Amino acid sequence: MYDMVIIGSGAAGLSAALYAGRARLNVLVIEKMGVTGSQIIYTDKVDNYLGFPLLSGYELINKFREHVGDLAEFISGDVTSVSKKEDIFKIQLKENGGRDKREVKAKTVIVATGAIHRKLKVPGEEKFTGRGVSYCATCDGAFYKSKDVVVAGGGDTALSEALYLSNICNKVYLVHRRGQLRGSKAYQDKVFAADNIEFVGNAVIGEIIGDERVEGIEYHDKVSGYTKSISADGVFIAVGMQPETDFVKEVAELDEYGYIEAGEDCVTNVRGLFAAGDVRKKPLRQLACAVSDGAVCVKSAEDYISRNIL
Ligand SMILES: Cc1cc2nc3c(=O)[nH]c(=O)nc-3n(C[C@H](O)[C@H](O)[C@H](O)COP(=O)(O)OP(=O)(O)OC[C@H]3O[C@@H](n4cnc5c(N)ncnc54)[C@H](O)[C@@H]3O)c2cc1C
């Protein structure tokens, strides 16, 4: 049995692994993306992580992983449930693409599973995923060199995606259902300064159209009341994130959006179960906060293990 199982090897999970390993806890990290996890790999440049101004997300998370080294055991697996009986946690996971099932036991569990891209839920989205519909400009942007694309969304992620694509594509339509963008002022300034990004506000996308591949979108113009269309070769969907908490929803208390209810000490309603990083209900979801949570939750877990408090 492990002292601690950490689910997710993003910034929070790796920070927790570092602290737990140095505290000489017997730690297992389970990551479903394989060797390198984290949503940060989808960005080509991390500008605001102190001390590392020029790295891509992929480079940064690999540095985190190298730093942990063999302080923890790592396995690739998709955790499907967590349950607790008589102070022992049972963690069920699928390995090898779902072919094999396995169970591990632990005294404590840290949920550090972050969040995934939310779907737009319009006709054409499923059909054209991988054929013009994408959720990651860094991954797929190069396929749209000198082409016209739509970015759907108005928050930081959408703005960051639009800016990235503006360096590759001929034209980027930033389509948002509200009249004003929600993203940070710094991003907005750059978006409005880019001469090949056109902001299309008050536009509710109704359908992604095409035959074999994406050919554009149809949207409802809330100001005129008309249905309009934009021709485009690609549609990048950036309409927010959804926490990865399905596997734990039977035991942990979640908020209305599915984030785990836990305070700054990362303590949840289940003794011995802690939440760290983007998966936790909190005002700001950034690397620095996730790394901080990773350290704090190990302190809480150590208190629970050694002194049985919390
Ligand atoms: C496009 C983009 C750009 C960003 N840019 C910045 C930036 O410049 N600066 C900044 O500070 N932040 C940025 N962020 C936010 C930052 O990526 C997150 O705040 C941070 O990665 C959160 O870390 P985390 O460890 O909580 O979650 P994540 O890094 O998302 O890691 C969670 C891990 O858990 C794994 N997982 C999920 N479910 C399971 C399961 N059931 N079983 C096993 N493993 C599972 C996932 O595969 C993932 O690897 C950006 C985010 C995006 C999407």
The ligand as a Tripos MOL2 file, in Angstrom:
@<TRIPOS>MOLECULE
LIG
   53    58     1     0     0
SMALL
NO_CHARGES

@<TRIPOS>ATOM
      1 C1         -3.8150   27.0420  -23.7680 C.3       1 LIG1
      2 C2         -3.4350   27.2760  -22.3240 C.ar      1 LIG1
      3 C3         -2.4810   28.2090  -22.0120 C.ar      1 LIG1
      4 C4         -2.1130   28.4340  -20.6900 C.ar      1 LIG1
      5 N1         -1.1370   29.3480  -20.4190 N.ar      1 LIG1
      6 C5         -0.7340   29.5370  -19.1510 C.ar      1 LIG1
      7 C6          0.3320   30.4420  -18.8470 C.ar      1 LIG1
      8 O1          0.9280   31.0640  -19.7330 O.2       1 LIG1
      9 N2          0.6920   30.5880  -17.5380 N.ar      1 LIG1
     10 C7          0.0880   29.9080  -16.5180 C.ar      1 LIG1
     11 O2          0.4730   30.0830  -15.3620 O.2       1 LIG1
     12 N3         -0.9230   29.0350  -16.7880 N.ar      1 LIG1
     13 C8         -1.3540   28.8450  -18.0590 C.ar      1 LIG1
     14 N4         -2.3760   27.9710  -18.3260 N.ar      1 LIG1
     15 C9         -3.0430   27.3180  -17.1810 C.3       1 LIG1
     16 C10        -2.2010   26.1500  -16.6610 C.3       1 LIG1
     17 O3         -1.9400   25.2570  -17.7250 O.3       1 LIG1
     18 C11        -2.9310   25.4330  -15.5480 C.3       1 LIG1
     19 O4         -3.2790   26.3330  -14.5220 O.3       1 LIG1
     20 C12        -2.0740   24.3270  -14.9380 C.3       1 LIG1
     21 O5         -1.6080   23.4410  -15.9330 O.3       1 LIG1
     22 C13        -2.8740   23.5550  -13.9010 C.3       1 LIG1
     23 O6         -2.0950   22.5080  -13.4210 O.3       1 LIG1
     24 P1         -2.7980   21.1990  -12.8230 P.3       1 LIG1
     25 O7         -1.6820   20.3260  -12.3800 O.co2     1 LIG1
     26 O8         -3.8400   21.5850  -11.8660 O.co2     1 LIG1
     27 O9         -3.5700   20.5500  -14.0450 O.3       1 LIG1
     28 P2         -2.9740   19.9970  -15.4100 P.3       1 LIG1
     29 O10        -1.6800   20.6560  -15.6880 O.co2     1 LIG1
     30 O11        -4.0370   20.0950  -16.4140 O.co2     1 LIG1
     31 O12        -2.6770   18.4660  -15.1280 O.3       1 LIG1
     32 C14        -3.7050   17.5410  -14.8450 C.3       1 LIG1
     33 C15        -3.2350   16.1790  -15.2980 C.3       1 LIG1
     34 O13        -4.1280   15.1870  -14.7980 O.3       1 LIG1
     35 C16        -4.3040   14.1830  -15.7900 C.3       1 LIG1
     36 N5         -5.5620   13.4810  -15.5560 N.ar      1 LIG1
     37 C17        -6.8140   13.9820  -15.6610 C.ar      1 LIG1
     38 N6         -7.7330   13.0470  -15.3630 N.ar      1 LIG1
     39 C18        -7.0420   11.9230  -15.0530 C.ar      1 LIG1
     40 C19        -7.4290   10.6050  -14.6780 C.ar      1 LIG1
     41 N7         -8.7370   10.2610  -14.5350 N.pl3     1 LIG1
     42 N8         -6.4690    9.6800  -14.4690 N.ar      1 LIG1
     43 C20        -5.1450   10.0110  -14.5990 C.ar      1 LIG1
     44 N9         -4.7160   11.2460  -14.9540 N.ar      1 LIG1
     45 C21        -5.6540   12.1880  -15.1730 C.ar      1 LIG1
     46 C22        -4.3080   14.9710  -17.0860 C.3       1 LIG1
     47 O14        -3.9890   14.1270  -18.1800 O.3       1 LIG1
     48 C23        -3.2580   16.0400  -16.8230 C.3       1 LIG1
     49 O15        -1.9770   15.6480  -17.2690 O.3       1 LIG1
     50 C24        -2.7550   27.7140  -19.6380 C.ar      1 LIG1
     51 C25        -3.7320   26.7700  -19.9550 C.ar      1 LIG1
     52 C26        -4.0700   26.5260  -21.2880 C.ar      1 LIG1
     53 C27        -5.1160   25.4850  -21.6190 C.3       1 LIG1
@<TRIPOS>BOND
     1     1     2 1
     2     2     3 ar
     3     2    52 ar
     4     3     4 ar
     5     4     5 ar
     6     4    50 ar
     7     5     6 ar
     8     6     7 ar
     9     6    13 1
    10     7     8 2
    11     7     9 ar
    12     9    10 ar
    13    10    11 2
    14    10    12 ar
    15    12    13 ar
    16    13    14 ar
    17    14    15 1
    18    14    50 ar
    19    15    16 1
    20    16    17 1
    21    16    18 1
    22    18    19 1
    23    18    20 1
    24    20    21 1
    25    20    22 1
    26    22    23 1
    27    23    24 1
    28    24    25 2
    29    24    26 1
    30    24    27 1
    31    27    28 1
    32    28    29 2
    33    28    30 1
    34    28    31 1
    35    31    32 1
    36    32    33 1
    37    33    34 1
    38    33    48 1
    39    34    35 1
    40    35    36 1
    41    35    46 1
    42    36    37 ar
    43    36    45 ar
    44    37    38 ar
    45    38    39 ar
    46    39    40 ar
    47    39    45 ar
    48    40    41 1
    49    40    42 ar
    50    42    43 ar
    51    43    44 ar
    52    44    45 ar
    53    46    47 1
    54    46    48 1
    55    48    49 1
    56    50    51 ar
    57    51    52 ar
    58    52    53 1
@<TRIPOS>SUBSTRUCTURE
     1 LIG1         1 GROUP 0 **** ****
